[in-house]
Amino acid sequence: MPTALVTESLSNFLYIYLSLIVVRILLNWFPTIEWMNQVAGFLSPITDPYLNIFRSFIPPLGGLDLSPILAIFVLQLIAELFGGMA
């Protein structure tokens, strides 16, 4: 049973991290609101290392960064795998 607890905890952590990534992406749409810059500044060091993995091989198309779509898909897939193991 300890492995079920670990896999369930890891799955929950991945879903929380996924939520942080979604919030970070949404905050990029509103860069002019002052308090959002503070939140984005807090989330950036947490989420950017993971997002940079996908940004390294998916270039922006016309100024639109599509790498978070793949990053979210992969993270969601991994979270589902861990959730299914528990």
C-alpha positions as CSV (number, residue, x, y, z in Angstrom):
1,M,0.0,0.0,0.0
2,P,2.9,2.5,0.4
3,T,3.4,2.4,-3.3
4,A,-0.2,3.4,-3.9
5,L,0.2,6.4,-1.6
6,V,3.4,7.5,-3.4
7,T,1.9,7.1,-6.9
8,E,-1.3,8.9,-5.8
9,S,0.7,11.7,-4.2
10,L,2.9,12.1,-7.3
11,S,-0.2,12.2,-9.5
12,N,-1.7,14.9,-7.3
13,F,1.5,16.9,-7.4
14,L,1.6,16.7,-11.2
15,Y,-2.0,18.0,-11.4
16,I,-1.1,20.9,-9.2
17,Y,2.0,21.6,-11.3
18,L,-0.2,21.4,-14.4
19,S,-2.5,24.0,-12.8
20,L,0.4,26.3,-12.1
21,I,1.5,26.0,-15.8
22,V,-2.0,26.9,-17.0
23,V,-2.1,30.0,-14.7
24,R,1.3,31.0,-15.9
25,I,0.2,30.8,-19.5
26,L,-3.0,32.7,-18.9
27,L,-1.0,35.5,-17.1
28,N,1.1,36.0,-20.2
29,W,-2.0,37.2,-22.0
30,F,-2.4,40.2,-19.6
31,P,1.1,41.6,-19.1
32,T,0.0,45.2,-18.4
33,I,-1.9,44.5,-15.1
34,E,0.6,45.3,-12.3
35,W,-0.4,42.6,-9.8
36,M,-0.3,39.9,-12.4
37,N,3.4,40.7,-13.1
38,Q,4.1,39.8,-9.5
39,V,2.3,36.5,-9.7
40,A,3.9,35.7,-13.0
41,G,7.3,36.6,-11.5
42,F,6.7,34.1,-8.8
43,L,5.5,31.3,-11.1
44,S,8.1,31.8,-13.8
45,P,11.1,30.2,-12.0
46,I,8.8,27.3,-11.0
47,T,7.3,26.6,-14.4
48,D,9.9,27.8,-17.0
49,P,12.4,25.0,-16.5
50,Y,9.8,22.4,-17.6
51,L,8.5,24.6,-20.4
52,N,12.0,25.4,-21.7
53,I,12.4,21.7,-22.4
54,F,9.7,22.0,-25.1
55,R,10.7,25.5,-26.2
56,S,14.1,24.1,-27.2
57,F,12.7,22.0,-30.0
58,I,9.4,23.7,-30.9
59,P,10.1,27.2,-32.2
60,P,7.5,30.0,-32.0
61,L,5.4,30.3,-35.1
62,G,4.7,33.9,-35.9
63,G,5.3,35.1,-32.4
64,L,2.9,32.4,-31.0
65,D,4.6,29.9,-28.6
66,L,2.9,26.5,-29.1
67,S,5.3,24.6,-26.9
68,P,3.1,24.8,-23.7
69,I,0.4,22.8,-25.5
70,L,2.8,19.8,-25.9
71,A,4.2,20.4,-22.4
72,I,0.7,20.3,-20.9
73,F,-0.2,17.2,-22.9
74,V,2.9,15.3,-21.8
75,L,2.4,16.3,-18.1
76,Q,-1.2,15.3,-18.2
77,L,-0.3,11.9,-19.8
78,I,2.3,11.2,-17.1
79,A,-0.2,12.3,-14.3
80,E,-2.8,9.9,-15.8
81,L,-0.3,7.1,-15.8
82,F,0.6,7.6,-12.2
83,G,-3.1,8.0,-11.3
84,G,-3.9,4.7,-13.0
85,M,-1.1,2.9,-11.2
86,A,-2.6,3.9,-7.8
